[in-house]
Amino acid sequence: MPALDGMRILDMTQYEAGTSCTQALAWMGADVVKIEAPEYGDPGRGVGRTENKDYSAYFCAWNANKRSLALDLRTEEGRGLFLQMVPGFDVFVENYGPGVVERLKIDYEDLKAIHPGLIYARIKGFGTSGPYSGYRCMDMVAQAAAGAFSITGEADGPPMMPGPTTGDSGTGVQTAMAILAAYIQKQRTGTGQLIELSMQEAMTYYVRTRAYIGSAWGSQASARNGNAGGLPPVNIYPCKPFGPNDYIYLMPVNQGHWDSLCTAMDRGDLAVDSRFDTSTARAKNGKVLYDEICSWCSERTKYQAMEVIASAGVPCSACLDTGELYHNEHLVERGFVTQMDLPVHGKVPFLGFAPRMSQSQVPIVRSPRLGEHTDEVLRRELDLTEARLTELRNAGVIGDPQRFT
């Protein structure tokens, strides 16, 4: 049985911060019904779109294992149908901009009045209070506001945008964790609650190490170190054939790692060289040491270098690019990469979900087309007849599940 079998979620999320939260819960077995506007749906459906109108790769990445209900909450009938559904669900999640759910009259107090046990989770860029609460936010805005830019980049360069979208998905995972905690609490007390996350605050969790090491309790800024994330020889090193991502990252952080690295490289002479025999000496002669290791790496591919060095017990990895993730032998063998047959895109490799639970397995189901489950959900939840569904569809209150067939 899936771990969250029986948990039911109304998902009014868009883009990534909210969708990553509800997808994580769906992948652990929760029943997630995504509420979308009939005419355009989650705006993430169109990110980077080319030939498709509502089914971008970006949308597919964050909306698997959900059902889509196309319902216009701006209409009285649409809002009425939504409110009738609320008591049948445990959780409501939204990450719209400031003031949107208030204008739709579906904020926490509105829904609590009809379902006191509801867990209501909301994600805002800067929260719902404070001087920044009215500001709009996207992933990288949250990262900039949380200090992530300031610790990324070269020491003599400007702050740099990090690559991963942790401002969104990192907040989403924390929201999912809070929902699970609230759900467990509700099992004990029968009481629901309001959960609020600020993306800025959530992002500080991921810069916490650098904020505490190097900032002297807020009296100074932690420095940027580029790829030198520690004392030499911690760094990236170019490997053949010297393409843009043909690098290996080495992170030997103690004397044992250093000795093992020298042995793996068959460079015992480096281990006894007075310029490198202590961490202090290696720091003082970092440039010379970097060149020595570069010379060894340049004769190997990043995978060859990784196999030799990692097998010796030294923390390291080839710098995989995003394309390689889909075909990495390790991820494929572990079943993390699966094959999906998607509308629009055809058969494609699909990245999985990290948590593995021995007593809960949930297969990945493709992301829904806009409004694909509208009739199915409204029949089940509200027992609507075909005639009533047709009437609502003709009035533009609900979407047409046959729209993309």
C-alpha positions as a LaTeX table, in Angstrom:
\begin{tabular}{lrrr}
\hline
Residue & $x$ (\AA) & $y$ (\AA) & $z$ (\AA) \\
\hline
Met1 & 0.00 & 0.00 & 0.00 \\
Pro2 & 1.36 & 3.46 & $-0.84$ \\
Ala3 & 2.48 & 5.32 & 2.27 \\
Leu4 & 0.03 & 8.20 & 1.78 \\
Asp5 & $-2.87$ & 6.11 & 0.54 \\
Gly6 & $-6.03$ & 7.92 & 1.64 \\
Met7 & $-4.53$ & 11.42 & 1.76 \\
Arg8 & $-6.47$ & 13.66 & $-0.64$ \\
Ile9 & $-5.12$ & 16.98 & $-1.93$ \\
Leu10 & $-6.67$ & 19.85 & $-3.83$ \\
Asp11 & $-3.78$ & 21.29 & $-5.78$ \\
Met12 & $-4.09$ & 24.88 & $-6.93$ \\
Thr13 & $-0.43$ & 25.34 & $-7.77$ \\
Gln14 & 1.48 & 26.71 & $-10.72$ \\
Tyr15 & 4.98 & 26.72 & $-12.15$ \\
Glu16 & 7.28 & 24.85 & $-9.71$ \\
Ala17 & 7.27 & 25.86 & $-6.05$ \\
Gly18 & 3.80 & 24.44 & $-5.42$ \\
Thr19 & 3.79 & 21.74 & $-8.09$ \\
Ser20 & 7.00 & 20.18 & $-6.73$ \\
Cys21 & 5.31 & 19.91 & $-3.33$ \\
Thr22 & 2.18 & 18.17 & $-4.55$ \\
Gln23 & 4.07 & 15.90 & $-6.95$ \\
Ala24 & 6.30 & 14.68 & $-4.11$ \\
Leu25 & 3.19 & 13.82 & $-2.09$ \\
Ala26 & 1.58 & 12.16 & $-5.11$ \\
Trp27 & 4.70 & 10.04 & $-5.59$ \\
Met28 & 4.22 & 8.80 & $-2.03$ \\
Gly29 & 0.63 & 7.82 & $-2.73$ \\
Ala30 & $-1.54$ & 10.88 & $-2.13$ \\
Asp31 & $-4.51$ & 11.48 & $-4.44$ \\
Val32 & $-3.85$ & 14.89 & $-6.01$ \\
Val33 & $-6.48$ & 16.78 & $-8.01$ \\
Lys34 & $-5.02$ & 19.78 & $-9.80$ \\
Ile35 & $-7.45$ & 22.69 & $-10.24$ \\
Glu36 & $-6.72$ & 24.69 & $-13.40$ \\
Ala37 & $-8.37$ & 27.47 & $-15.36$ \\
Pro38 & $-10.14$ & 25.92 & $-18.39$ \\
Glu39 & $-8.69$ & 28.19 & $-21.05$ \\
Tyr40 & $-4.98$ & 28.08 & $-20.20$ \\
Gly41 & $-4.34$ & 26.06 & $-17.03$ \\
Asp42 & $-1.13$ & 26.17 & $-15.07$ \\
Pro43 & 1.10 & 28.71 & $-16.88$ \\
Gly44 & 3.93 & 26.20 & $-16.48$ \\
Arg45 & 2.21 & 24.20 & $-19.22$ \\
Gly46 & 3.51 & 26.67 & $-21.77$ \\
Val47 & 7.08 & 27.20 & $-20.54$ \\
Gly48 & 9.42 & 26.69 & $-23.47$ \\
Arg49 & 6.62 & 25.34 & $-25.60$ \\
Thr50 & 7.06 & 24.80 & $-29.30$ \\
Glu51 & 4.56 & 22.59 & $-31.11$ \\
Asn52 & 2.42 & 21.89 & $-28.04$ \\
Lys53 & 0.01 & 24.29 & $-26.38$ \\
Asp54 & $-0.29$ & 22.90 & $-22.89$ \\
Tyr55 & 2.21 & 20.15 & $-22.31$ \\
Ser56 & 5.74 & 21.46 & $-22.04$ \\
Ala57 & 8.63 & 19.33 & $-20.78$ \\
Tyr58 & 8.78 & 21.71 & $-17.80$ \\
Phe59 & 5.15 & 20.96 & $-16.90$ \\
Cys60 & 5.73 & 17.22 & $-17.29$ \\
Ala61 & 8.68 & 17.43 & $-14.89$ \\
Trp62 & 6.53 & 18.63 & $-11.97$ \\
Asn63 & 3.02 & 17.27 & $-12.44$ \\
Ala64 & 3.21 & 13.50 & $-12.71$ \\
Asn65 & 0.71 & 11.36 & $-10.79$ \\
Lys66 & $-1.93$ & 14.10 & $-10.66$ \\
Arg67 & $-5.38$ & 14.48 & $-12.16$ \\
Ser68 & $-6.40$ & 17.72 & $-13.85$ \\
Leu69 & $-9.78$ & 19.37 & $-13.24$ \\
Ala70 & $-10.41$ & 22.40 & $-15.46$ \\
Leu71 & $-12.69$ & 24.66 & $-13.41$ \\
Asp72 & $-13.22$ & 28.42 & $-13.64$ \\
Leu73 & $-13.19$ & 29.70 & $-10.06$ \\
Arg74 & $-13.89$ & 33.23 & $-11.27$ \\
Thr75 & $-17.48$ & 32.21 & $-11.94$ \\
Glu76 & $-19.99$ & 31.75 & $-9.14$ \\
Glu77 & $-20.87$ & 28.29 & $-10.41$ \\
Gly78 & $-17.23$ & 27.28 & $-10.61$ \\
Arg79 & $-16.45$ & 28.54 & $-7.13$ \\
Gly80 & $-19.59$ & 26.83 & $-5.84$ \\
Leu81 & $-18.52$ & 23.48 & $-7.27$ \\
Phe82 & $-15.08$ & 23.91 & $-5.77$ \\
Leu83 & $-16.47$ & 24.69 & $-2.32$ \\
Gln84 & $-18.68$ & 21.59 & $-2.51$ \\
Met85 & $-15.55$ & 19.50 & $-3.12$ \\
Val86 & $-13.44$ & 20.93 & $-0.30$ \\
Pro87 & $-14.88$ & 18.82 & 2.57 \\
Gly88 & $-13.86$ & 15.65 & 0.74 \\
Phe89 & $-10.15$ & 16.53 & 0.85 \\
Asp90 & $-7.50$ & 16.69 & 3.56 \\
Val91 & $-5.18$ & 19.30 & 2.10 \\
Phe92 & $-5.33$ & 22.41 & $-0.07$ \\
Val93 & $-2.12$ & 23.82 & $-1.58$ \\
Glu94 & $-1.64$ & 27.10 & $-3.46$ \\
Asn95 & 1.28 & 29.25 & $-4.57$ \\
Tyr96 & $-0.39$ & 32.08 & $-6.47$ \\
Gly97 & 0.80 & 35.66 & $-6.30$ \\
Pro98 & $-0.13$ & 38.02 & $-3.48$ \\
Gly99 & $-3.88$ & 38.54 & $-3.13$ \\
Val100 & $-5.10$ & 36.01 & $-5.70$ \\
Val101 & $-6.85$ & 33.52 & $-3.41$ \\
Glu102 & $-8.28$ & 36.41 & $-1.43$ \\
Arg103 & $-9.85$ & 37.84 & $-4.58$ \\
Leu104 & $-11.30$ & 34.43 & $-5.39$ \\
Lys105 & $-12.65$ & 34.21 & $-1.82$ \\
Ile106 & $-10.99$ & 30.87 & $-1.15$ \\
Asp107 & $-8.46$ & 31.89 & 1.51 \\
Tyr108 & $-7.93$ & 29.89 & 4.68 \\
Glu109 & $-10.80$ & 31.39 & 6.64 \\
Asp110 & $-13.21$ & 30.79 & 3.74 \\
Leu111 & $-12.30$ & 27.12 & 3.44 \\
Lys112 & $-11.94$ & 26.52 & 7.17 \\
Ala113 & $-15.54$ & 27.65 & 7.62 \\
Ile114 & $-16.76$ & 24.69 & 5.58 \\
His115 & $-13.99$ & 22.24 & 6.51 \\
Pro116 & $-12.46$ & 22.93 & 9.97 \\
Gly117 & $-10.08$ & 19.98 & 9.63 \\
Leu118 & $-8.51$ & 21.23 & 6.39 \\
Ile119 & $-4.74$ & 21.56 & 6.14 \\
Tyr120 & $-4.23$ & 24.71 & 4.05 \\
Ala121 & $-0.70$ & 25.25 & 2.70 \\
Arg122 & 0.41 & 28.38 & 0.93 \\
Ile123 & 3.74 & 29.37 & $-0.60$ \\
Lys124 & 4.57 & 33.03 & $-1.13$ \\
Gly125 & 7.78 & 34.65 & $-2.28$ \\
Phe126 & 8.25 & 36.68 & 0.88 \\
Gly127 & 5.42 & 35.43 & 3.08 \\
Thr128 & 2.18 & 37.20 & 3.90 \\
Ser129 & 3.59 & 39.72 & 6.38 \\
Gly130 & 6.51 & 42.11 & 6.51 \\
Pro131 & 7.72 & 44.91 & 4.21 \\
Tyr132 & 8.28 & 42.58 & 1.21 \\
Ser133 & 4.99 & 40.67 & 1.45 \\
Gly134 & 3.45 & 42.40 & $-1.57$ \\
Tyr135 & 6.44 & 41.75 & $-3.83$ \\
Arg136 & 6.24 & 39.16 & $-6.59$ \\
Cys137 & 8.82 & 36.41 & $-6.59$ \\
Met138 & 10.21 & 33.69 & $-8.81$ \\
Asp139 & 12.80 & 31.01 & $-8.11$ \\
Met140 & 15.98 & 33.00 & $-8.68$ \\
Val141 & 14.53 & 36.09 & $-7.00$ \\
Ala142 & 14.14 & 34.02 & $-3.84$ \\
Gln143 & 17.68 & 32.71 & $-4.22$ \\
Ala144 & 19.05 & 36.21 & $-4.59$ \\
Ala145 & 17.09 & 37.33 & $-1.53$ \\
Ala146 & 18.38 & 34.40 & 0.52 \\
Gly147 & 22.07 & 34.91 & $-0.23$ \\
Ala148 & 22.59 & 32.07 & $-2.71$ \\
Phe149 & 23.88 & 34.41 & $-5.44$ \\
Ser150 & 26.34 & 35.99 & $-3.00$ \\
Ile151 & 28.17 & 32.72 & $-2.34$ \\
Thr152 & 28.23 & 31.57 & $-5.98$ \\
Gly153 & 30.85 & 32.68 & $-8.51$ \\
Glu154 & 34.52 & 33.52 & $-8.60$ \\
Ala155 & 36.12 & 35.43 & $-5.74$ \\
Asp156 & 36.91 & 38.46 & $-7.90$ \\
Gly157 & 33.66 & 38.35 & $-9.88$ \\
Pro158 & 30.06 & 39.43 & $-9.25$ \\
Pro159 & 27.42 & 37.34 & $-7.50$ \\
Met160 & 26.27 & 34.56 & $-9.83$ \\
Met161 & 22.96 & 32.82 & $-10.41$ \\
Pro162 & 23.06 & 29.20 & $-9.19$ \\
Gly163 & 21.94 & 26.56 & $-11.66$ \\
Pro164 & 19.51 & 24.42 & $-9.62$ \\
Thr165 & 15.99 & 25.76 & $-9.12$ \\
Thr166 & 15.97 & 25.20 & $-5.37$ \\
Gly167 & 14.17 & 28.49 & $-4.76$ \\
Asp168 & 11.08 & 26.74 & $-6.11$ \\
Ser169 & 11.56 & 23.00 & $-5.63$ \\
Gly170 & 13.47 & 23.41 & $-2.38$ \\
Thr171 & 10.56 & 25.37 & $-0.98$ \\
Gly172 & 8.14 & 22.79 & $-2.34$ \\
Val173 & 9.88 & 19.93 & $-0.55$ \\
Gln174 & 9.82 & 21.85 & 2.75 \\
Thr175 & 6.12 & 22.52 & 2.21 \\
Ala176 & 5.50 & 18.81 & 1.65 \\
Met177 & 7.36 & 18.05 & 4.88 \\
Ala178 & 5.20 & 20.55 & 6.77 \\
Ile179 & 2.02 & 19.07 & 5.28 \\
Leu180 & 3.05 & 15.59 & 6.40 \\
Ala181 & 3.73 & 16.89 & 9.91 \\
Ala182 & 0.33 & 18.61 & 9.98 \\
Tyr183 & $-1.34$ & 15.45 & 8.66 \\
Ile184 & 0.18 & 13.36 & 11.45 \\
Gln185 & $-0.85$ & 15.97 & 13.99 \\
Lys186 & $-4.37$ & 15.89 & 12.61 \\
Gln187 & $-4.51$ & 12.13 & 13.14 \\
Arg188 & $-3.94$ & 12.80 & 16.83 \\
Thr189 & $-6.04$ & 15.93 & 17.31 \\
Gly190 & $-8.56$ & 16.01 & 14.46 \\
Thr191 & $-7.58$ & 19.64 & 13.87 \\
Gly192 & $-6.39$ & 21.17 & 10.61 \\
Gln193 & $-4.12$ & 24.21 & 10.33 \\
Leu194 & $-2.66$ & 26.89 & 8.11 \\
Ile195 & 0.85 & 26.38 & 6.75 \\
Glu196 & 2.74 & 29.28 & 5.21 \\
Leu197 & 6.16 & 29.24 & 3.59 \\
Ser198 & 8.23 & 32.15 & 2.38 \\
Met199 & 10.48 & 31.17 & $-0.52$ \\
Gln200 & 13.14 & 33.56 & 0.77 \\
Glu201 & 13.11 & 31.92 & 4.18 \\
Ala202 & 13.01 & 28.40 & 2.75 \\
Met203 & 16.07 & 29.14 & 0.60 \\
Thr204 & 18.11 & 30.21 & 3.62 \\
Tyr205 & 18.01 & 26.55 & 4.68 \\
Tyr206 & 20.18 & 25.69 & 1.67 \\
Val207 & 22.73 & 28.44 & 2.34 \\
Arg208 & 22.76 & 27.71 & 6.06 \\
Thr209 & 26.25 & 26.17 & 6.16 \\
Arg210 & 27.81 & 29.12 & 4.38 \\
Ala211 & 25.76 & 31.59 & 6.42 \\
Tyr212 & 27.07 & 30.12 & 9.67 \\
Ile213 & 30.62 & 29.40 & 8.50 \\
Gly214 & 32.22 & 32.57 & 7.24 \\
Ser215 & 29.72 & 35.27 & 8.16 \\
Ala216 & 30.75 & 35.60 & 11.83 \\
Trp217 & 27.13 & 35.65 & 13.02 \\
Gly218 & 26.13 & 38.26 & 10.50 \\
Ser219 & 28.99 & 40.71 & 10.92 \\
Gln220 & 30.42 & 40.03 & 7.45 \\
Ala221 & 29.64 & 38.31 & 4.16 \\
Ser222 & 30.81 & 34.78 & 3.38 \\
Ala223 & 33.25 & 34.85 & 0.47 \\
Arg224 & 32.78 & 33.46 & $-3.02$ \\
Asn225 & 35.30 & 30.73 & $-3.85$ \\
Gly226 & 34.38 & 29.61 & $-7.35$ \\
Asn227 & 34.93 & 25.86 & $-7.64$ \\
Ala228 & 37.48 & 25.78 & $-4.83$ \\
Gly229 & 35.02 & 24.65 & $-2.19$ \\
Gly230 & 37.70 & 23.98 & 0.40 \\
Leu231 & 41.45 & 23.73 & 0.88 \\
Pro232 & 43.53 & 22.58 & $-2.14$ \\
Pro233 & 43.25 & 20.29 & $-3.95$ \\
Val234 & 39.44 & 20.65 & $-3.69$ \\
Asn235 & 38.47 & 21.94 & $-7.16$ \\
Ile236 & 37.38 & 20.92 & $-10.65$ \\
Tyr237 & 39.91 & 19.57 & $-13.13$ \\
Pro238 & 39.63 & 19.40 & $-16.95$ \\
Cys239 & 39.60 & 16.00 & $-18.62$ \\
Lys240 & 39.77 & 14.94 & $-22.25$ \\
Pro241 & 38.26 & 15.59 & $-24.77$ \\
Phe242 & 38.02 & 19.02 & $-23.02$ \\
Gly243 & 34.41 & 19.84 & $-23.84$ \\
Pro244 & 32.42 & 22.36 & $-21.78$ \\
Asn245 & 31.50 & 19.73 & $-19.16$ \\
Asp246 & 34.52 & 17.46 & $-19.33$ \\
Tyr247 & 35.63 & 18.00 & $-15.75$ \\
Ile248 & 35.96 & 16.01 & $-12.57$ \\
Tyr249 & 35.33 & 17.50 & $-9.14$ \\
Leu250 & 37.68 & 16.33 & $-6.40$ \\
Met251 & 36.93 & 16.83 & $-2.72$ \\
Pro252 & 39.71 & 15.28 & $-0.62$ \\
Val253 & 39.14 & 16.96 & 2.74 \\
Asn254 & 41.45 & 15.08 & 5.10 \\
Gln255 & 44.93 & 13.60 & 5.15 \\
Gly256 & 43.64 & 10.10 & 4.41 \\
His257 & 41.89 & 11.34 & 1.29 \\
Trp258 & 45.06 & 13.11 & 0.19 \\
Asp259 & 47.21 & 10.01 & 0.66 \\
Ser260 & 44.66 & 7.89 & $-1.23$ \\
Leu261 & 44.54 & 10.42 & $-4.06$ \\
Cys262 & 48.30 & 10.30 & $-4.49$ \\
Thr263 & 48.21 & 6.49 & $-4.52$ \\
Ala264 & 45.35 & 6.39 & $-7.04$ \\
Met265 & 47.23 & 8.75 & $-9.35$ \\
Asp266 & 50.42 & 6.69 & $-8.90$ \\
Arg267 & 52.06 & 9.87 & $-7.68$ \\
Gly268 & 53.63 & 8.82 & $-4.42$ \\
Asp269 & 56.18 & 11.57 & $-4.95$ \\
Leu270 & 53.46 & 14.17 & $-4.27$ \\
Ala271 & 52.66 & 12.55 & $-0.93$ \\
Val272 & 56.23 & 13.05 & 0.33 \\
Asp273 & 56.84 & 16.41 & $-1.34$ \\
Ser274 & 57.30 & 19.02 & 1.40 \\
Arg275 & 55.20 & 21.47 & $-0.62$ \\
Phe276 & 52.16 & 19.22 & $-0.26$ \\
Asp277 & 52.67 & 16.98 & 2.78 \\
Thr278 & 50.32 & 18.96 & 5.06 \\
Ser279 & 47.07 & 20.83 & 4.50 \\
Thr280 & 48.85 & 24.09 & 5.29 \\
Ala281 & 51.53 & 23.35 & 2.72 \\
Arg282 & 48.94 & 22.37 & 0.12 \\
Ala283 & 47.08 & 25.63 & 0.72 \\
Lys284 & 50.30 & 27.63 & 0.32 \\
Asn285 & 51.20 & 25.84 & $-2.93$ \\
Gly286 & 47.71 & 25.38 & $-4.32$ \\
Lys287 & 48.44 & 26.63 & $-7.83$ \\
Val288 & 51.37 & 24.24 & $-8.34$ \\
Leu289 & 49.33 & 21.36 & $-6.94$ \\
Tyr290 & 46.39 & 22.22 & $-9.22$ \\
Asp291 & 48.68 & 22.01 & $-12.25$ \\
Glu292 & 50.03 & 18.63 & $-11.14$ \\
Ile293 & 46.57 & 17.12 & $-10.83$ \\
Cys294 & 45.44 & 18.78 & $-14.09$ \\
Ser295 & 48.28 & 17.05 & $-15.89$ \\
Trp296 & 47.08 & 13.64 & $-14.66$ \\
Cys297 & 43.39 & 14.31 & $-15.39$ \\
Ser298 & 44.08 & 15.68 & $-18.87$ \\
Glu299 & 45.19 & 12.21 & $-19.98$ \\
Arg300 & 41.84 & 10.65 & $-19.03$ \\
Thr301 & 38.14 & 11.17 & $-19.60$ \\
Lys302 & 36.15 & 12.37 & $-16.62$ \\
Tyr303 & 34.63 & 8.91 & $-16.19$ \\
Gln304 & 38.03 & 7.22 & $-16.28$ \\
Ala305 & 39.39 & 9.67 & $-13.75$ \\
Met306 & 36.34 & 9.23 & $-11.52$ \\
Glu307 & 36.60 & 5.43 & $-11.58$ \\
Val308 & 40.24 & 5.46 & $-10.52$ \\
Ile309 & 39.96 & 8.11 & $-7.82$ \\
Ala310 & 36.55 & 7.19 & $-6.38$ \\
Ser311 & 37.56 & 3.53 & $-6.21$ \\
Ala312 & 40.44 & 4.61 & $-3.97$ \\
Gly313 & 37.97 & 6.08 & $-1.47$ \\
Val314 & 38.39 & 9.74 & $-2.41$ \\
Pro315 & 35.18 & 11.80 & $-2.67$ \\
Cys316 & 34.81 & 12.89 & $-6.29$ \\
Ser317 & 32.53 & 12.83 & $-9.29$ \\
Ala318 & 32.56 & 13.45 & $-12.97$ \\
Cys319 & 30.70 & 16.70 & $-13.67$ \\
Leu320 & 27.65 & 15.24 & $-15.40$ \\
Asp321 & 25.70 & 17.54 & $-17.66$ \\
Thr322 & 21.90 & 17.49 & $-17.63$ \\
Gly323 & 21.74 & 15.40 & $-20.80$ \\
Glu324 & 23.96 & 12.73 & $-19.28$ \\
Leu325 & 21.63 & 12.33 & $-16.30$ \\
Tyr326 & 19.05 & 10.61 & $-18.50$ \\
His327 & 21.56 & 7.97 & $-19.63$ \\
Asn328 & 23.92 & 7.65 & $-16.66$ \\
Glu329 & 24.64 & 3.95 & $-16.15$ \\
His330 & 24.38 & 4.20 & $-12.38$ \\
Leu331 & 20.99 & 5.99 & $-12.39$ \\
Val332 & 19.64 & 3.67 & $-15.08$ \\
Glu333 & 20.74 & 0.51 & $-13.25$ \\
Arg334 & 19.11 & 1.75 & $-10.03$ \\
Gly335 & 15.85 & 2.33 & $-11.88$ \\
Phe336 & 15.91 & 6.06 & $-11.19$ \\
Val337 & 15.52 & 6.73 & $-14.92$ \\
Thr338 & 12.40 & 5.19 & $-16.42$ \\
Gln339 & 10.84 & 5.26 & $-19.88$ \\
Met340 & 7.59 & 7.19 & $-20.32$ \\
Asp341 & 5.28 & 7.40 & $-23.33$ \\
Leu342 & 3.99 & 10.97 & $-23.30$ \\
Pro343 & 1.49 & 12.81 & $-25.48$ \\
Val344 & 3.28 & 15.32 & $-27.73$ \\
His345 & 6.76 & 14.11 & $-26.74$ \\
Gly346 & 6.54 & 10.37 & $-27.42$ \\
Lys347 & 8.78 & 7.87 & $-25.64$ \\
Val348 & 11.22 & 9.71 & $-23.42$ \\
Pro349 & 13.46 & 8.97 & $-20.42$ \\
Phe350 & 12.02 & 10.34 & $-17.17$ \\
Leu351 & 13.90 & 11.18 & $-13.97$ \\
Gly352 & 12.47 & 9.57 & $-10.84$ \\
Phe353 & 12.07 & 10.39 & $-7.16$ \\
Ala354 & 14.89 & 9.94 & $-4.65$ \\
Pro355 & 13.05 & 8.52 & $-1.59$ \\
Arg356 & 12.86 & 4.72 & $-1.69$ \\
Met357 & 10.49 & 3.05 & 0.76 \\
Ser358 & 10.52 & $-0.70$ & 1.28 \\
Gln359 & 6.80 & $-0.85$ & 2.10 \\
Ser360 & 5.50 & 1.77 & $-0.33$ \\
Gln361 & 5.92 & 1.71 & $-4.08$ \\
Val362 & 4.07 & 4.14 & $-6.34$ \\
Pro363 & 4.59 & 3.87 & $-10.11$ \\
Ile364 & 5.14 & 7.11 & $-11.99$ \\
Val365 & 2.10 & 8.14 & $-14.04$ \\
Arg366 & 2.42 & 10.76 & $-16.77$ \\
Ser367 & 1.35 & 14.35 & $-16.17$ \\
Pro368 & $-2.25$ & 15.13 & $-17.20$ \\
Arg369 & $-3.41$ & 17.12 & $-20.18$ \\
Leu370 & $-5.37$ & 20.25 & $-19.27$ \\
Gly371 & $-8.75$ & 19.22 & $-17.84$ \\
Glu372 & $-8.18$ & 15.56 & $-18.68$ \\
His373 & $-9.98$ & 14.31 & $-15.56$ \\
Thr374 & $-12.68$ & 16.96 & $-15.28$ \\
Asp375 & $-15.66$ & 14.70 & $-15.87$ \\
Glu376 & $-14.17$ & 11.85 & $-13.87$ \\
Val377 & $-13.52$ & 14.02 & $-10.80$ \\
Leu378 & $-16.87$ & 15.83 & $-10.84$ \\
Arg379 & $-18.80$ & 12.60 & $-11.27$ \\
Arg380 & $-17.01$ & 11.00 & $-8.34$ \\
Glu381 & $-16.89$ & 13.98 & $-5.99$ \\
Leu382 & $-20.25$ & 15.64 & $-6.68$ \\
Asp383 & $-22.19$ & 12.93 & $-8.50$ \\
Leu384 & $-22.91$ & 15.22 & $-11.47$ \\
Thr385 & $-24.87$ & 13.81 & $-14.37$ \\
Glu386 & $-23.82$ & 13.91 & $-18.01$ \\
Ala387 & $-26.48$ & 16.52 & $-18.67$ \\
Arg388 & $-25.15$ & 18.74 & $-15.90$ \\
Leu389 & $-21.56$ & 18.33 & $-17.10$ \\
Thr390 & $-22.59$ & 19.32 & $-20.61$ \\
Glu391 & $-24.42$ & 22.35 & $-19.27$ \\
Leu392 & $-21.38$ & 23.48 & $-17.27$ \\
Arg393 & $-19.08$ & 22.91 & $-20.23$ \\
Asn394 & $-21.28$ & 24.93 & $-22.58$ \\
Ala395 & $-21.28$ & 27.76 & $-20.02$ \\
Gly396 & $-17.47$ & 27.77 & $-19.88$ \\
Val397 & $-17.41$ & 26.80 & $-16.19$ \\
Ile398 & $-15.48$ & 23.58 & $-16.80$ \\
Gly399 & $-13.07$ & 22.42 & $-19.47$ \\
Asp400 & $-13.49$ & 19.77 & $-22.11$ \\
Pro401 & $-11.55$ & 16.56 & $-21.35$ \\
Gln402 & $-11.72$ & 15.63 & $-25.04$ \\
Arg403 & $-9.99$ & 18.87 & $-26.05$ \\
Phe404 & $-6.61$ & 17.26 & $-26.75$ \\
Thr405 & $-7.64$ & 13.81 & $-27.93$ \\
\hline
\end{tabular}
